[in-house]
Amino acid sequence: MLQAKCRVLANSLICGNFFKLVLQNKSIAAQAKPGQFINIRVDKGQDLLLRRPLSIYLAKDDKLEIIYKVVGRGTDKLAQVKEQEKLDVIGPLGNGYTLTAGKALLVGGGTGIASLVFLAAALKTKFNSVPTVLIGAKSKEDLLCFTALEKIGCAVKAATADGSVGFHGLVTELFREIVAIFSTHPSMVYACGPRPMLRELVRLCRHFRIPCEISLEEHLGCGVGACLGCVVKGAKNEYLRVCKEGPVFKASEVIL
């Protein structure tokens, strides 16, 4: 974990209320692993006390890329940051995905797909294999990272609630259909997205007996495990900190 002033190389609108932020810092980028996050101070004054935790979309050479959605005061201020400004960043934080060989299936909902792009790239680099990726969104306008995943070489399928593109329905419904027609089940499922999506996906993975890792999206306070504001119930009747023991967990470790 490092703390550094990172130069903003780009901070641009990509669609809807979604932005891509590109930061320059060789040390943090070199340490970053898929599934980890960074904590950014978005206000130079005292108006916003807490940093904003954001998943790492890609990390390569001296660059960190982040995809975020403007949903409140913090991300609204972040969207106003200009190129060449510097942001105070702590990271990389948390535990990432476990890279395993075999036929992986990635499932992302909303901005949850962002960390899975980094994972897909890492699986290709380490094992020379590309996963199948299922992306869920409300509509075509909310669909993220489709082209980026295709460039990696992934077989990408979309599910939209309004049927504006791809499968008409929930991404978990698409997951059930895809798994049912696999000649062999995936060796691992990785997922990140809203809690209801993850809950149903974990249920389906148990039904099909497929190992699964999930990245939890929680409101993080300190981001380093001190404030205990992001705890979730563990399977052994303990409480786990999403920022420290997670954000990635084996599906069997937590109760959703």
Buried (B, 14 or more C-beta within 10 A) or exposed (E): BBEBEBBBBEBEEEEBBBBBBBBBBEEBBEBBBBBBBBBBBBBEEEEBEBBBBBBBBBBEEBBBBBBBBBEEEBBEBBBEBEEEEBBBBBBBBBBBBEBBEEBBBBBBBBBBBBBBBBBBBBBBEEBEBBBBBBBBBBEBBBBBBBEBBEEBBBEBBBBBBEEBBBBEBBBBBBBBEBBEEEEEBBBBBBBBBEBEBBBBBBEBBEEBEBBBBBBBBBEBBBBBBEBEBBBBEBEEEEEBBBBBBBBBBEBEBBEB
